Amino acid sequence: MSLFTPQTGNEKMDKAYANLQEHVDRCKTFDMFLQHFNYIVKTDDKEVLNKWLLKVLFVNMKQSREKHDFDKLLECVDEAKKMELQLWLKTTLEKKGGSQ
C-alpha cells in the first residue's frame, strides 16, 4: 500500500488516482505497469492519456515533496557558504559524470 493519498478536492479525480495507485502497487516493474495500463485504458487518445498521467504525477510529486538533506543544509547556512556548497556539489557531480 502506498502513502500516496490524493487530495485534489475533486472526489471523482481522487477516486481515479486511488484506483491507479492500486494498479501501480500490483506491478513489480514499469513494463508490467505499462502493459496493464494499456490493457485497462478506455481511450486511444494519447493526448488525453498523457494529460491525465501528468496530472497524477503532478499531484503525487506535489504531495510527496520532501526536501533532500542537502537542500535543508543550504537553508541553514549564510549566502556565501550556500554558494560554496552548490559549487562543490556541481563540480563533484561533473567529475563523477552525474551532471552536465
N, CA and C of each residue as an Amber inpcrd file, in Angstrom:
protein
   300
   0.8460000  -1.1820000   0.0000000   0.0000000   0.0000000   0.0000000
   0.8860000   1.2370000   0.0000000   0.5140000   2.1830000  -0.8070000
   1.3040000   3.4000000  -0.9640000   0.8310000   4.4760000   0.0040000
   1.7230000   5.4210000   0.2310000   1.3760000   6.5610000   1.0780000
   0.6980000   7.6610000   0.2680000   0.6010000   7.4840000  -1.0500000
   0.0130000   8.4970000  -1.9110000  -1.4970000   8.5140000  -1.7190000
  -2.0020000   9.5670000  -1.0890000  -3.4300000   9.7420000  -0.8970000
  -3.8110000  11.0690000  -1.5310000  -4.3470000  11.0270000  -2.7340000
  -4.6520000  12.2740000  -3.4240000  -5.7100000  13.0960000  -2.6960000
  -5.5160000  14.3900000  -2.7170000  -6.4710000  15.3180000  -2.1200000
  -6.6160000  16.5060000  -3.0570000  -7.2660000  16.2650000  -4.1810000
  -7.3980000  17.3080000  -5.1870000  -8.6100000  18.1920000  -4.9450000
  -9.5260000  17.7320000  -4.1050000 -10.7720000  18.4650000  -3.9090000
 -11.8500000  17.9950000  -4.8750000 -11.4820000  17.1380000  -5.8090000
 -12.4150000  16.5930000  -6.7770000 -12.5650000  15.1040000  -6.4650000
 -13.7280000  14.7340000  -5.9580000 -13.9450000  13.3640000  -5.4920000
 -13.7230000  12.3370000  -6.6070000 -14.1670000  12.6500000  -7.8190000
 -14.0120000  11.7290000  -8.9420000 -12.5340000  11.5220000  -9.2820000
 -11.7680000  12.6130000  -9.3020000 -10.3410000  12.5020000  -9.5900000
  -9.6180000  11.7570000  -8.4790000  -9.9510000  12.0380000  -7.2150000
  -9.3160000  11.3470000  -6.0980000  -9.5450000   9.8390000  -6.1950000
 -10.7620000   9.4510000  -6.5650000 -11.0780000   8.0220000  -6.7170000
 -10.2750000   7.4270000  -7.8740000 -10.1640000   8.1630000  -8.9710000
  -9.3870000   7.6790000 -10.1210000  -7.9170000   7.5310000  -9.7450000
  -7.3690000   8.4920000  -9.0080000  -5.9790000   8.4000000  -8.5640000
  -5.7730000   7.1930000  -7.6600000  -6.7050000   6.9850000  -6.7440000
  -6.6010000   5.8450000  -5.8250000  -6.6440000   4.5310000  -6.6070000
  -7.5110000   4.4680000  -7.6210000  -7.5860000   3.2600000  -8.4450000
  -6.2800000   3.0260000  -9.1950000  -5.7080000   4.0910000  -9.7380000
  -4.4360000   3.9570000 -10.4430000  -3.3540000   3.4690000  -9.4810000
  -3.3770000   3.9840000  -8.2580000  -2.3710000   3.5710000  -7.2670000
  -2.4690000   2.0770000  -6.9870000  -3.6780000   1.5410000  -6.9640000
  -3.8470000   0.0990000  -6.7580000  -3.1760000  -0.6760000  -7.8820000
  -3.3320000  -0.1780000  -9.1100000  -2.7030000  -0.8430000 -10.2560000
  -1.1810000  -0.7490000 -10.1640000  -0.6750000   0.3940000  -9.7650000
   0.7710000   0.5790000  -9.6300000   1.3160000  -0.3780000  -8.5720000
   0.6160000  -0.4960000  -7.4610000   1.0730000  -1.3570000  -6.3680000
   1.1420000  -2.8310000  -6.7720000   0.3120000  -3.2440000  -7.7280000
   0.2990000  -4.6370000  -8.1670000   1.4800000  -4.9820000  -9.0640000
   2.0590000  -3.9840000  -9.6940000   3.1010000  -4.2300000 -10.7010000
   4.5000000  -4.1050000 -10.0890000   5.3520000  -5.0360000 -10.4590000
   6.7250000  -5.0550000  -9.9390000   7.6710000  -4.2050000 -10.7800000
   7.3560000  -4.0260000 -12.0690000   8.2170000  -3.2530000 -12.9560000
   7.3800000  -2.2690000 -13.7540000   8.0600000  -1.2870000 -14.3290000
   7.3560000  -0.3290000 -15.1720000   6.7470000  -1.0230000 -16.3890000
   7.4710000  -1.9560000 -16.9840000   6.9430000  -2.6600000 -18.1570000
   5.6480000  -3.4000000 -17.8360000   5.5960000  -4.0070000 -16.6550000
   4.3660000  -4.6840000 -16.2310000   3.2300000  -3.6700000 -16.0890000
   3.5460000  -2.5080000 -15.4840000   2.5210000  -1.4840000 -15.3250000
   2.0540000  -0.9650000 -16.6760000   2.9770000  -0.7030000 -17.5860000
   2.6220000  -0.1820000 -18.9040000   1.7090000  -1.1520000 -19.6370000
   2.0520000  -2.4110000 -19.5970000   1.2180000  -3.4230000 -20.2420000
  -0.1760000  -3.4510000 -19.6080000  -0.2280000  -3.4240000 -18.3030000
  -1.5100000  -3.4280000 -17.5900000  -2.3070000  -2.1530000 -17.8940000
  -1.6140000  -1.0060000 -17.8530000  -2.2780000   0.2750000 -18.1120000
  -2.8750000   0.3030000 -19.5160000  -2.1000000  -0.1430000 -20.4990000
  -2.6020000  -0.1620000 -21.8780000  -3.7890000  -1.0980000 -22.0340000
  -3.8470000  -2.1340000 -21.2100000  -4.9660000  -3.0730000 -21.2480000
  -6.2450000  -2.4570000 -20.6670000  -6.1050000  -1.6560000 -19.6020000
  -7.3000000  -1.1610000 -18.9120000  -7.8180000   0.1830000 -19.4190000
  -7.0170000   0.9230000 -20.1900000  -7.4810000   2.2330000 -20.6440000
  -8.6700000   2.0890000 -21.5730000  -9.5090000   3.1210000 -21.5460000
 -10.7350000   3.0750000 -22.3290000 -10.7160000   4.0410000 -23.5100000
  -9.5410000   4.5830000 -23.8200000  -9.4290000   5.5100000 -24.9380000
  -8.1100000   5.2810000 -25.6770000  -8.1210000   5.5830000 -26.9380000
  -6.8880000   5.5170000 -27.7300000  -6.2740000   6.8890000 -27.8970000
  -6.9030000   7.9020000 -27.3250000  -6.4270000   9.2770000 -27.4580000
  -5.2130000   9.4770000 -26.5510000  -4.0240000   9.4130000 -27.1500000
  -2.7840000   9.5130000 -26.3780000  -2.6530000  10.8640000 -25.6840000
  -3.1900000  11.9110000 -26.2860000  -3.1100000  13.2330000 -25.6670000
  -3.8940000  13.2620000 -24.3550000  -5.0690000  12.6650000 -24.3560000
  -5.8840000  12.5910000 -23.1370000  -5.1630000  11.7570000 -22.0790000
  -4.6090000  10.6260000 -22.4910000  -3.9000000   9.7590000 -21.5440000
  -2.6790000  10.4550000 -20.9590000  -1.9060000  11.1030000 -21.8110000
  -0.7160000  11.8060000 -21.3230000  -1.0790000  12.9210000 -20.3640000
  -2.1250000  13.6630000 -20.6910000  -2.5480000  14.7610000 -19.8160000
  -2.9850000  14.2070000 -18.4570000  -3.7260000  13.1120000 -18.4640000
  -4.2070000  12.5400000 -17.2140000  -3.0420000  12.0010000 -16.3890000
  -2.1200000  11.2970000 -17.0410000  -0.9720000  10.7670000 -16.3010000
  -0.1040000  11.8820000 -15.7470000   0.0350000  12.9760000 -16.4950000
   0.7910000  14.1190000 -15.9810000   0.0980000  14.7380000 -14.7760000
  -1.2240000  14.7640000 -14.7780000  -1.9650000  15.2610000 -13.6040000
  -1.6610000  14.3920000 -12.3890000  -1.6850000  13.0690000 -12.5850000
  -1.3940000  12.1460000 -11.4830000   0.0180000  12.3780000 -10.9620000
   0.9690000  12.4760000 -11.8800000   2.3570000  12.7040000 -11.4980000
   2.5060000  14.0230000 -10.7510000   1.8780000  15.0710000 -11.2480000
   1.9490000  16.3750000 -10.6010000   1.4080000  16.3260000  -9.1770000
   0.2320000  15.7460000  -9.0030000  -0.3710000  15.6570000  -7.6640000
   0.5180000  14.8380000  -6.7420000   1.0420000  13.7240000  -7.2560000
   1.9020000  12.8690000  -6.4360000   3.1630000  13.6080000  -6.0080000
   3.8110000  14.2720000  -6.9450000   5.0450000  14.9820000  -6.6110000
   4.7840000  16.1520000  -5.6760000   3.6960000  16.8420000  -5.8870000
   3.3850000  17.9890000  -5.0490000   3.0960000  17.5530000  -3.6090000
   2.3930000  16.4440000  -3.4630000   2.0300000  15.9750000  -2.1300000
   3.1700000  15.2660000  -1.4240000   4.0650000  14.6490000  -2.1800000
   5.1200000  13.8770000  -1.5390000   6.4630000  14.6000000  -1.5470000
   6.4340000  15.8740000  -1.8670000   7.6810000  16.6370000  -1.9390000
   8.3240000  16.7170000  -0.5630000   9.4860000  16.1440000  -0.4710000
  10.2630000  16.2260000   0.7630000  11.6520000  16.7050000   0.3810000
  12.1240000  17.6720000   1.0880000  13.4300000  18.2280000   0.7620000
  14.5380000  17.2410000   1.0800000  15.5160000  17.2440000   0.2090000
  16.7180000  16.4410000   0.4250000  17.5330000  17.0970000   1.5380000
  18.3160000  16.2980000   2.2410000  19.1370000  16.8240000   3.3370000
  20.0590000  17.9440000   2.8610000  20.5580000  17.8440000   1.6300000
  21.4400000  18.8870000   1.1060000  20.6750000  20.2100000   0.9810000
  19.4270000  20.1450000   0.5220000  18.6040000  21.3510000   0.4180000
  18.3150000  21.9440000   1.7970000  18.0910000  21.0860000   2.7700000
  17.8670000  21.5680000   4.1330000  19.1140000  22.2710000   4.6620000
  20.2810000  21.6980000   4.3530000  21.5440000  22.2960000   4.7650000
  21.7070000  23.6880000   4.1570000  21.3950000  23.8250000   2.8760000
  21.5320000  25.1150000   2.1990000  20.6720000  26.2020000   2.8480000
  19.5510000  25.8160000   3.4130000  18.6760000  26.7780000   4.0740000
  19.2470000  27.2590000   5.4080000  20.1840000  26.5060000   5.9690000
  20.7180000  26.8120000   7.3010000  21.9980000  27.6410000   7.2900000
  22.5980000  27.8020000   6.1250000  23.8870000  28.4850000   6.0650000
  23.7380000  29.8520000   5.4140000  24.7680000  30.6920000   5.6060000
  24.7240000  32.0180000   5.0000000  24.9150000  31.9140000   3.4830000
  24.6910000  32.9990000   2.7870000  24.7040000  33.0110000   1.3200000
  26.0590000  32.5910000   0.7460000  27.1620000  33.0400000   1.3530000
  28.4990000  32.6880000   0.8580000  28.7370000  31.1800000   0.9630000
  28.3860000  30.5990000   2.1140000  28.5710000  29.1530000   2.3090000
  27.6460000  28.3780000   1.3760000  26.4360000  28.8900000   1.1680000
  25.4800000  28.2500000   0.2600000  26.0660000  28.1560000  -1.1480000
  26.6210000  29.2470000  -1.6450000  27.2010000  29.2620000  -2.9840000
  28.4050000  28.3180000  -3.0570000  29.2000000  28.2850000  -1.9830000
  30.3620000  27.3930000  -1.9310000  29.9160000  25.9280000  -2.0030000
  28.8770000  25.5770000  -1.2490000  28.3710000  24.2040000  -1.2480000
  27.7620000  23.8290000  -2.5930000  27.0220000  24.7440000  -3.1990000
  26.4260000  24.4740000  -4.5050000  27.5060000  24.2540000  -5.5670000
  28.5560000  25.0790000  -5.5240000  29.6590000  24.9230000  -6.4580000
  30.3640000  23.5890000  -6.2270000  30.5830000  23.2330000  -4.9690000
  31.2090000  21.9510000  -4.6410000  30.3920000  20.7910000  -5.1980000
  29.0700000  20.8380000  -5.0050000  28.2040000  19.7590000  -5.4840000
  28.2590000  19.6670000  -7.0090000  28.1460000  20.7970000  -7.6680000
  28.1810000  20.8100000  -9.1310000  29.5070000  20.2570000  -9.6490000
  30.6080000  20.7060000  -9.0870000  31.9380000  20.2600000  -9.5120000
  32.1140000  18.7630000  -9.2700000  31.6950000  18.3060000  -8.1110000
  31.8170000  16.8880000  -7.7600000  30.9870000  16.0280000  -8.7100000
  29.7700000  16.4450000  -8.9970000  28.9250000  15.6870000  -9.9200000
  29.5070000  15.6480000 -11.3250000  30.0560000  16.7650000 -11.7670000
  30.6720000  16.7960000 -13.0940000  31.8640000  15.8590000 -13.1720000
  32.6600000  15.7930000 -12.1080000  33.8020000  14.8830000 -12.0640000
  33.3640000  13.4340000 -12.1490000  32.2300000  13.1380000 -11.5200000
  31.7100000  11.7660000 -11.4710000  30.8620000  11.4400000 -12.6920000
  30.6010000  12.4600000 -13.5430000  29.7720000  12.2390000 -14.7290000
  28.2940000  12.2250000 -14.4180000  27.8990000  12.7980000 -13.2870000
  26.4930000  12.7870000 -12.8950000  25.7410000  14.0510000 -13.2380000
  26.3890000  15.0150000 -13.8590000  25.7290000  16.2610000 -14.2170000
  26.3340000  16.7750000 -15.5060000  25.5500000  17.5760000 -16.2240000
  26.0400000  18.0970000 -17.4940000  26.1700000  19.5820000 -17.4720000
